[in-house]
């Protein structure tokens, strides 16, 4: 049978600093079980509570008091516990020293840390706490000042610094280090499990050790995440945009996944708690309104689709269809007579075979009318088969629209997510990580410089901007063929650019005549190669970054065929 490592054998309150009047008002509490590691002089076991987030705090305090613990607390926590009718000892009565420096110094005192850190199985430690009249602390309940929330609120530097917790992490680390004798709680989700554990007279030593280690792990992880956010903030103040010499990213487990890319690969999804992701936007924080749980591949595809559609201005409602992380269909209302329903239809028609079983993303609110169109739309390949999708994702839904869409399939995943603002991206390689700024360049940010004798028409220039907006989301080597506001075909991921061009032209089929083409990188060759193949197929305007030693050859080819050629000066590789 396990017994609490510092529980008294009686209700003696020797050494307690709770006032007699307070004790008389509250009444007598139940006794806890005895222990070989009892507190000095038969004192009650003690729990120290000092929390910023007070969720569940008073219930925990009441539960601990009922089990025979003396509750010690600080500042606002102590006031709230007292107001709830639970006996509480202010920490300054334990330290015989007032809280000072605007609350910066409360618990940084040997009477607190000696009680937390003392090993009850080391004679010299036991002798020291007796000599200095220090009582053991058996439970430490601490969560930290809301630093991340303060920064995210836009507070000034001084306010942010004031919300860097000092005493809290010190107590957490001390309690976690001495976890064989001290329970440490940093998460309200653990309050009731601890009370249940302490109430269980049949708990084993093994179960107790496991719980203590788990709580200690969580405590260190809590501090590590907290410190990483503080470090991130301070580097943002001094780093001038340079990569930090050291970096850690706080992540919180959101869910375990059925498997990874393949069934034999275990997988999980984590939320990024860094300041860079303070908006809580993006696919990783999406709301799942309906359908099966998300898979690893679902997340990758949803990210590709939503990242692409979010590049289009909200003033131009747009739809993107993705299959295996590549956009196979893109259309905007501006290219479809201002009709988002038609944009959806055209996005699917760009490659209906690939769209079947794909992901559909919108940059606008999804209405009942749109939901009905998605639910009932038939495959353009046979005009009979209802289109099947894995996911529909949008920034918002009308109430009716959501209900209509739910009727399409019980398995259809319906996601709602705020668009993620451009930030840095991390990618793992063996033994390390790659960091880069997001590719946030938009057509509005650059100049399209005409290199050919033929000038693009205003409509062709708009189509080139659309194609260039799309091409950065296609895997390299990337080619997009488009008309104004509508993707006609794309070629992706080929080892050479010629094959990507041919695939894109094949997908565009009969609509290639009069279309435009965008390339994510320059053309190393032109005659008998990508540029001439496109010109011969009927493409009338081409955009590429430029920068090849043979750029002039591309110009010469376009001049021969009367095709407009523009350079962007910016590459869009996506490996």
Secondary structure as GFF3:
##gff-version 3
##sequence-region A 1 575
A	DSSP	alpha_helix	20	26	.	.	.	ID=ss1
A	DSSP	three_ten_helix	40	42	.	.	.	ID=ss2
A	DSSP	beta_strand	46	51	.	.	.	ID=ss3
A	DSSP	alpha_helix	57	66	.	.	.	ID=ss4
A	DSSP	beta_strand	70	73	.	.	.	ID=ss5
A	DSSP	alpha_helix	75	83	.	.	.	ID=ss6
A	DSSP	beta_strand	89	90	.	.	.	ID=ss7
A	DSSP	alpha_helix	91	95	.	.	.	ID=ss8
A	DSSP	alpha_helix	110	117	.	.	.	ID=ss9
A	DSSP	alpha_helix	123	131	.	.	.	ID=ss10
A	DSSP	beta_strand	139	143	.	.	.	ID=ss11
A	DSSP	alpha_helix	147	152	.	.	.	ID=ss12
A	DSSP	alpha_helix	157	162	.	.	.	ID=ss13
A	DSSP	alpha_helix	167	177	.	.	.	ID=ss14
A	DSSP	beta_strand	183	185	.	.	.	ID=ss15
A	DSSP	three_ten_helix	188	190	.	.	.	ID=ss16
A	DSSP	alpha_helix	191	199	.	.	.	ID=ss17
A	DSSP	alpha_helix	205	238	.	.	.	ID=ss18
A	DSSP	beta_strand	251	257	.	.	.	ID=ss19
A	DSSP	beta_strand	267	272	.	.	.	ID=ss20
A	DSSP	three_ten_helix	275	277	.	.	.	ID=ss21
A	DSSP	three_ten_helix	283	285	.	.	.	ID=ss22
A	DSSP	beta_strand	287	290	.	.	.	ID=ss23
A	DSSP	alpha_helix	296	309	.	.	.	ID=ss24
A	DSSP	beta_strand	318	323	.	.	.	ID=ss25
A	DSSP	beta_strand	326	332	.	.	.	ID=ss26
A	DSSP	three_ten_helix	333	335	.	.	.	ID=ss27
A	DSSP	alpha_helix	340	349	.	.	.	ID=ss28
A	DSSP	alpha_helix	352	355	.	.	.	ID=ss29
A	DSSP	beta_strand	358	362	.	.	.	ID=ss30
A	DSSP	alpha_helix	368	376	.	.	.	ID=ss31
A	DSSP	beta_strand	389	394	.	.	.	ID=ss32
A	DSSP	alpha_helix	399	406	.	.	.	ID=ss33
A	DSSP	beta_strand	413	416	.	.	.	ID=ss34
A	DSSP	beta_strand	424	429	.	.	.	ID=ss35
A	DSSP	beta_strand	432	437	.	.	.	ID=ss36
A	DSSP	three_ten_helix	443	445	.	.	.	ID=ss37
A	DSSP	beta_strand	449	450	.	.	.	ID=ss38
A	DSSP	alpha_helix	458	471	.	.	.	ID=ss39
A	DSSP	beta_strand	479	483	.	.	.	ID=ss40
A	DSSP	beta_strand	486	491	.	.	.	ID=ss41
A	DSSP	alpha_helix	497	508	.	.	.	ID=ss42
A	DSSP	three_ten_helix	509	512	.	.	.	ID=ss43
A	DSSP	beta_strand	516	519	.	.	.	ID=ss44
A	DSSP	alpha_helix	530	537	.	.	.	ID=ss45
A	DSSP	beta_strand	541	544	.	.	.	ID=ss46
A	DSSP	alpha_helix	551	561	.	.	.	ID=ss47
A	DSSP	beta_strand	564	567	.	.	.	ID=ss48
###
